[in-house]
Amino acid sequence: MSIQSENALKSAHSLIETCRIEEAADLLENVLVSDLEDLNLVFAIQCCNFWKNTLSSLSMYSYYEQGELLLNQWKPFLSLIEKKQSPLERTVYAFKKGIFSLALEAYLSCPEEKDVKLKADILKKIGMCYKKLGSYEIALRHLTEANSCLQGQASILAEMADCYALCGETKNAKMLFREAFYINAQQIDLVFLDSPLIRVLIEKVMDKGYTGEPLQEWVSVYGVLYGIFNVKRQLRAQEHLRLKQEVYARENEIKDPANNRAVLTPRLLNLYFWLIDFYEVTKDDVEKIKEVVLKIRLLDPEIYQLYIK
């Protein structure tokens, strides 16, 4: 990379961090004319082109819609950069800082919301943006407030767990991740989880060939098998009753060939793990534990072997 190109890229990064994408693209394209083989310039221009239309259309939407549009576009943007052999990390960082700063500004500008569900969602998104910008403690405060507004939401708990992990509070992180995936794995957006604790687990499960909805469910299964989801809590009597009811429901569903066994199998395995934990914590009948372990063996012999190791 020539000194001219290097200086242009540094200037472009500063512009991108404040979402002045058009200016950054013009600057980079002018320099590219004399340095056509510089892949870093090409990559940065491609990223700018990706965001141009989105940013130019923002004024058409409400503040909440602006935030949603930016976060939703981050996913295909990640798909774009993942296809590159060696994307420049500094360029990706500049876009992350710019896009999430702009999204944060949009969510913070939303009027006071009376609807509890929407208020919790805005607080969660504010927390996510702060987390992406590296302000983990501020993020956690907003996520905790979101959880107070609307308790028991898997997506909020997963974000809280991610923040705890990034703050080095591993025990809280493990407990909340396990809880979140138990409540509703499909509600958790894996793309926005950043901590090595969960990213390594997700990548290991992806390496096994799982994608989409099955991936969401298998994360919790392998989280137990790999000893990551190993911080447990005792279920209350009412929660135990609901757990048994869900086990019964999923067992009936999986018998029907019309249902999606690829999703139901890991979901049921995770429910079995929780049931075993309940019996172990309460020192219940050993025969009940053996019965559930046998169900795991019949449902998935490979997982059974990993579980009893």
Secondary structure, DSSP 4 states (H G I P E B T S, - for coil): --HHHHHHHHHHHHHHHTT-HHHHHHHHHHHHTT-TT-HHHHHHHHHHHHHHHHHHTGGGS-HHHHHHHHHHHHHHHHHHHHTSSS--HHHHHHHHHHHHHHHHHHHHTSPPP-SHHHHHHHHHHHHHHHHHTT-HHHHHHHHHHHHHHSTT-HHHHHHHHHHHHHTT-HHHHHHHHHHHHHHHGGG--GGG---HHHHHHHHHHHHTT--HHHHHHHHHHHHHHTTSS----PPPHHHHHHHHHHHHHHHHHHHSTTS-HHHHHHHHHHHHHHHHHHHHHTT--HHHHHHHHHHHHHH-HHHHHHHT-
